[in-house]
Amino acid sequence: MSKRSAPDRTTDGQAFAKASGSGAKRDENEANDIGEFEDAWEDEIESDEDVVDGEAGDGEDGMDIDEVMPAIEESEERPPAPEAFIPGTHVLGKDEILEPDDSVYIMRHSMNVTWPCLSFDVLRDSLGDERQRYPGTAYLVAGTQADQASKNELTVFKMSSLHRTQKDGDDSDSDEEDDDALDEDAILEFRSVPHHGGVNRVRAQPLPPSSPLPPPSQPYYTATWADTGKVHIWDIRPLIESLDVPGYSWDKSRTNKPAFTIDSHGRAEGFAMDWASSGDANPSSLRLLTGDVHSKIYLTTTTPSGFNALSQPFTSHTSSVEDLQWSPSEPTVFASCSADCSVQIWDVRSKGRRSVAGIEPAHESDVNVISWNRNTSYLLLSGGDEGGIKVWDLRNVQKKGTTEVPSPVASFKWHSAPITAIEWHPTEDSIFACVTLWDLGAHLMNDAPDGARDVPPQLLFVHQGQKDVKEVHWHPQIPGTVLSTALDGFNIFKTISV
């Protein structure tokens, strides 16, 4: 983002500057007649039909001689380059606004919605993996936070016509004279079902990598954590089909009511939730973890006849459970974080439903979010209420009963606001997103410009312009593409940095 002075849009209360009063005045006698209005700014150029009085001229031929004006020399001075805005270092002035620098975006689109969607998840599609061509298409599922409980919805969005961002100086005659070079507004389509109560979090079931969507006759489940204390599981597959097939009619009895509701938490609402599957061997075998504000974690599994909510909770936290993550390599292991400042590691096979290892304290305040690295399975990210980001090597985490607190392998205190979203890149094990983009493998250059040392060398990119960002996710099938949601809608973007 760069900053510039906001234009002065009003002058003496008018939308535009007042016109000069130096225009020629109409003769008083003509002024009383109703006829053609005179243009006060009319160019003083004689028409072909005007008669020239030869005797009135000052020149020999009776023609006025225009005064010769000196040639206007072009200034060699270039306008000042936009100044990069660094949060925490720079402060916007009263008459300054942030303006995106499109030269650093490959693709960037903003989309507004009726009600804020403070949680969403990216849906897999059948358009292929490692997609590089534009315009792109993306699907996501989100839940609303409306002003009344009865107005809330669970919505499946289809973002299409995601064209490249056009930059100044782009050559329109380049060889890529196709849809990649167009610069059009993105299209946002959606299908919604009623949802009683606000949606605290949304998570879609995992599908095996490189696998297409299940056919419309099979379910594609999404879970919602409602502020009513209920966790609902929905089948959204027909909603996706209706976005792709014109005139498709779906069975509302299948979509408008939850396929299953978890009542284990009573009236305690929550935010923490994560799915896992048993892999390619049995992708229909699902496991869902849910954690509430009363420090309890419950496990729900699938059976041939449906869902089974286990009644015994996991209890080692002493405050609200904020986030949950299944291990990418061990199907019985998961991690949790809490407002009690700790990160806990669990094994569902352990007796007593107690954690087997932990980091206490992991942060100096609430631990809001965690992310488990899918490529290097011993790395865990955590984000705290104090704005800190930490990277943990789980090989250094001791079993319960030891007093030694491990040290993070990396720690960043660049953010000043609470960290509410964090996620490892799906294929690059050193890169993660947190509204800002980071690379643990980056090192400070010796020729860094003045002021650059105030910024961590691992900080690749700062995406700004949204109001109070709540969640950020990478798109697993469009490399380097990030989606974010905030109070003012969704952003989808890809930068030159990743």
N, C-alpha and C positions, 0 to 999 in steps of 0.2 A: 504494500500500500504506500502511496505517496500522499502528501498533503498539499493543499493549495488554498488560496484565499477564497472564501465564498463570495460569489458575485453579488453586488448591491442591486437587488431586484426592484427596489422602490425608490422613487424620487418625489419628494413632497406628496407622498400618499398615492402616487400614480403608479400603474404597472410599468410604464415606460417614462423616459425623460420627457419633459415638456418641450414642445416645438418652439423654435425661436420666433419672436414677434417681428422680425425684420423683413418679412415678406411684403411685397407691394400691396398697398391698400386700394380698395375699390373706390371710385369716385362717389361722392355722397349721393348724387342723383341716381347713379346706377345701383347704389346700395339699397334703395327703396324699392327697386323693381325685382320681382320674383323671376328669376331666369336661371341660366346655367351657373353653378357655383364655381368660383375661381379656386384653383389649386394654389395655395400659398407657397408651395414648394416646387411649382412648375419650373422646368428647366428654361432658362432664358435663351432659347434657340429659335431663330426666325424660321417660320415655315416657308415652304416653296411658294406659297401664294402671297406672302407679304411683299409690298411694294417698297422698293428702296428709293429714298429721296436723294438724288445725287447732290443737290445743293446743300443738304444738311450734313454731308460727311466732312470730316476733317482732312481726309486724304485727298490726293489729286484725283483719284478715280471715284471719289465719293464713298469709298468703303472704309469702315473702321478697321484700324490695324490693331490686332491683339498685341498686348504687351508680351514680349518674349520672357518666359520664365526660365530661371536657371535649371539645369538638369538636376534631378533628385538622385543623389548618390545613395546606393544601397549600403546599409550598415553591415559591417562585417561581424558585429557582435551577435552571438547566438543567445537565444533566450535561456535563462538559467535552467539547468536540469532539475526535474522533480526531486525532492528530498525524501529519501526512504524514512518512513515512520517506524520507530522501534519502541514498542510499548515498554514502559518503565524507564526509558531513557528520554524520550520526547514527550511533550505534552501539547495537545491541540490548543491553539489559541481560540479566542472567542469567535473569530470570523473564519476559522479554518475547518475544512471537512476532509475526510479520508476519501481518496480516489484510487480505485484499483489500477495496478500497473499490468495491463494485459500482455505486456511483452514476456512476463514470467509464467503465463498460463498457456497450456496447450488447449485446454477446454475449461470453460467456467460458465455456469448457469445458476440463476436464483429463481426460486419458485415459492409463491405465497400460497397459503392454505387458509381455510375458514377459521379453524381453531388450532391453537398450538399443539404440535405433536412432539412431546418431550422425550419420546422413545420410539425407535424404529429398528428394523432389521432388513438387511439386503436379502432378496430372494434369488435363488438360483433360477436360471432359465435354460432354454434349449437352443440358444443362439451361439453356443460354442465358448471355449476357453481361450485365453490369451488374445482377446480381441483388440485390434489396433486401428481398424478403419472407422471413419466417421461418415455420417452421423451415427451416434451410438444410441442404445436403448438400455434402460435399467428398470428393474422392478423392485419395489420395497413394500413392506407392510408397517403400518404405524397405528398408534392409538391416540385419541384426542384428550385434551384437558379443557372441556367446555365449561361455560359459566353455570350450567345446570347439569345434574347427573343424567337426566333423561335425554340430553342432546349429544352425549358422547357416542363415538363410533369407532369401530375397527375398520381400517381402510387399507385396501391394496392399491398402490399407485403404479402407473406405467409412465416412465419418463422417456419420451422419444424425440427425434430430431435434435439430438445432442451434438451440435456441430462444433467444429473447431472454433476457437476464439480468433477472430481476425485481428491482425496487428497492423500498425502504421507501417507502410512501406512494403506490404505484401504484394507480390507480383501477380496480378490477375491473369497474366498470359503464361503462367507457369504450366508445366506439363500436367499438373494435377487439376485439370479442368473437369472436375466431377463433383459429386456431392460433398467431398471433403472440404472443398473451398468455399462452400456457401456459408453465409452468416445469417441465420434465421433464429427466431425465438423458439425455444424448446416447447414441446407439447406435453402437458400433464393431464393424464386421464386417470380415473379412479372408479372403484366400486366399493361400497360401504355396507356394513351391517350394523344394527344397533348394538350398543355396549352399555350396560348399566354401570354407571360410575366412571370416574376418570381413570385413565390407563397410566399406571406408574412405569411399567416396563413391558416391552414386547420382544419376544424371541421366537424365531422360526426353527423348526426341526432341521437338523443337519442332514444334508444329502451327500452321498459319496462323491468325491471329486470326479469331474469329467462325466458325471452321469446326467442324463436329461431329466426334465421334469417327469414325475409319474403321470400316467395317462389320467384324463379327467375322471375316470371311474374310481381311481384310487385317491386316498386322502393325502393332503400336504398340510401338516399340522402347524399351528402357531399358538403359543401360550401368551396370555395377558395377565399381568398382576394388577388387579383392580384396587382402587382405594377403599372398596367395601370390605376388604379382607379375603376376597375370593380369588382363586387362580382359575381362569377359564382356558380350555383348550378348544380351538376352532379348526374346522376344515376349510381352508381358503382356496383349495384347488379350483372349484368352479368359478370363483371370482377372477382368477387369472385367465381362465379360458374365455370368459365373457369379454375381457379386454382385448383378446387376440382374434376372436371369431365374431364377426358382425352378426347380430341377430341371435346369438347363443342364449338360450333360456336355461336357467339352472333351477334346481329344486331348492326353494328357500327353506324348507324344513331341514335341509342338510347344512345350510350356511348361517341362517339367522339365529340359531341356538347353539350353544357350546356342545361339542361332542362329549365333553366331560368337564366337571367342576371339582376342584380340590377344595375341601372344606377344613383341612387339617389345621389351618392357622386360626380358626375361630373368627373373631372380629379384628384381629391384628393385621393391619396392612403391611406391605413390604415392597422391596425393590429388587432384591437379589434373585436371579433366575438364570439357569443355564441348562441346555439340552446336551445329550450325548447319544450316540448310537453304537451298536456293536460292530460297526464296520461293514465292509462289503459282504461278509459272510451272511449277515442277517440285518440288513438296513432297517427293517421294520421293527426291530427290537430297540425301543427307545427308553431313555432314562431322563427324568426331569428333576432338577433340584430347585427348591424355592426357600428363600430365607426371609424372615419377618423382622419387625421392629422390636419384638420381644426376645430376640437373640436365638430363636429356634430355626433349625433347618430341617426340611422334610424331603423325602425321596418318593417319587412316583415313577412306576415302571409300567411297561406295556406287557400284556398277556395276549394269547390268541383270542380271548373274548373281549379285550378292551384295556382300559387303564386300571391300575391298582395303586391307590395312595397308601403308603405305609404309615402306620400310626405312631411309631416311636421316633422322636426327633433326635437330631444330632445337637448336643448341648455342651459347648465349651466356651462360647462367647458370653460376655457379660453385658453387651449392649446390642443395638440394632445391627443386623447383618446387612451390609451394603452391596456386596457383589459376590458372585460365585463363578468358579471356572473348573471344568473337568480337565484332568490331565490329558494331553494329546497322545500320550504313549502308554499310560496304565489305566485300563478301563474301570478300575475300582477306586481310583485316587482322585480327589478333588481339593481345591483350595478355596478359602473364603477370607473376606476382610470385613472389618466391623468398625463401628464408632467407638469401640473400646481400644482403638489404636493398634490392634494386632492383625496379623495375617496367620491363619491356621491351615494346616495340612491334615487331610483326613483320609481314612481308608474305610470304605463301607463294610469291610469284613471284620473290622476291629470290634471287640466286645465293649458294651457300655455306650456305644455311640459317642465316643470322645475323640478329640483330635489326637493324632500321633506325633505331631511336631508343630512348632510355631515360631513366629518372630514377634516377640513382645518386649518393648513396643517396636512396631515397624515405622511409625510416624509419630510426630509430636501431637497430632490431633487425629480426628476421624480419618480412617482409611476408606475412601469412597469407591475406588475402582481398582481392579486388577486385570492383568491379561497374561495368559500363559503362552509362551513362544511355541509355535507349531513346528518349527524347524530345529530349534535347539531346546529340547524339552526340559533342561534344567534351569532355564532363565524365566523369571517371573517379574512383571512390571507392577508397580503400585503407584497410585496417586492419592495425595492427601488433601485434607481441608485447608492446610496451611499453604498450598500451592506447590508442594514438593513432589518430585518424581524420583522414584528409586528403582534400581534394577537389582534383583536378588539372584544369587547362585544357590539354587536349592540343595546343592551338594554340601553347602556349608551350614545348612539349617539342622540343628540338633534335635534329637528326640525329646519328647516331654520328660521333664524331671531334671534337665540340665539348666544351669543358670546363665550360661554364656549366650550373649546376644550376638548374632552374626552381623557383620558390616555389609552394606550393599556394595556391589562391585562398581556401581555408578550412582551418582546422586546429583540432581539438578534443582536449583531453587530460583529459576528464572521467572516463573509465573508468580503472580501475587494474589490471584484469585483461586478459589478452590478448584481442584482438578475433578471434573465430573465425567470425563470420558478419556479412555486410553486404549490403544489396540496395536498389537504387533502387526507388521506387514505380513500378508499371507504367505509370501515366498522368500522375502529377504529377511534374514534372521537378525540384522543389526538395525533395522529401520522400524520406527513406530510413529503413530499419529496421536496427537492430543490437541486438535485444532492446529497447533503447530506441528511441523514434521521434523523428526530427529533421526540422526544416523550415528550410532555408537562408534562406527569405524572412522568417522571424520576426525581430522586433526587440524590444528590451527596453522595457517600458512604464515611463513615468515614475512611476506610482503603484505600483510593485512593492512587495510586503510585505517586511518585514525578513528578511534571509537569502536572498532570491530572487536577489540579484546573485551569489551563490556558484554559481549554476546557469547554464550557458550559455543565453542567450535562445532559441537555436535548438532546445533540448531540449524536445520536446513532452510526452513520456510515458515513464515507466519501468515496464516490466512485470516483476514479480518473482514469486518463489515456486517457481521451478524450480531444480533442482540441476544446475549446470554445463551451461548451454545451449551447444549445438554448432552448430546451424544455424537460420536464420530465413528464411522465404519469404513474400511476399505472394501472396494468391490472385488470379490474373489475371481471374477472372470474378465475384468477390464483392468489390466496391470496399471498400477499407479493412480487409479481413480479413487477419490475420497468423497464420501457423502457425509453431510452434517445437518443436524436439525437444531433449531433455536426458536425463540419466541416469535420471530418474524418469518418463519418458513424454512425451506430446505435449500441447501447449496450442494451442487455436485461439481467437482473440479479435478483437473489433472495439471500438475505443475511441471516445469522443466527440470525440477530438482530430483524427482523420483521417477 
